[in-house]
């Protein structure tokens, strides 16, 4: 009897010890596999970010289901098409040319943006960008607006990889002066469909606009209107958006959906209503 109990004890010890070794082996194997996956993802990020941050030029096309004016006026102007050309130097300097083509304007160019910009990573958690835009208005659609120059200073603070806090300070001038602040929070989530330098990003965004003028949503182009009665500084717009981008090496395809809650002028007869619209973008990068 004692011998049987002893043999059972030995059997249980060996069995439990074997399972423990097997469990430890599985944990080690899982760690190795996860390390391999992480290294692949880091390599993909390195390739894609390296392409985006190196000297290159881009040819792109942006499409929007509506061209939306927000702030103290409201409404839509039909579909919008934005063919664009961008040059970026690895030092951080760049320029771009964008044509704004409205469906309402019978698919003719209404405004051309001439853009000079500089971006720089000040620290691991602080990105900085300066932008100057000069707008060329085409008289077949627009005679003149109050602003044709824009300075934009953007600061992006990465808070412990949890959320990005962003502030845009926009100063517009021409025949009149305009001041805008854009405050928004965002965070990017990444998926990797394969190990062939593919990356899908999802970026939810929440933000507000404050200022003393109404703005055209996609390009920050100010506009005059009979509804624009109140030019005092205050809240212009609340918005929420989701941006989805698929990039494989030098090709990029993006889609966004945005909901805006414009704030009407104090004495406006009509109150602004909620506006939602889709945007699509296509881009090809050429390394230099």
Beta strands, then each sheet from edge to edge (+ up, - down):
strand 1: 56-64
strand 2: 68-70
strand 3: 75-76
strand 4: 80-88
strand 5: 93-102
strand 6: 108-123
strand 7: 126-137
strand 8: 147-159
strand 9: 163-174
strand 10: 177-191
strand 11: 198-211
strand 12: 215-216
strand 13: 221-222
strand 14: 234-248
strand 15: 251-262
strand 16: 275-287
sheet 1: 1+ 4- 5+ 6- 7+ 8- 9+ 10- 11+ 14- 15+ 16- 1+
sheet 2: 3+ 2- 12+ 13-
end
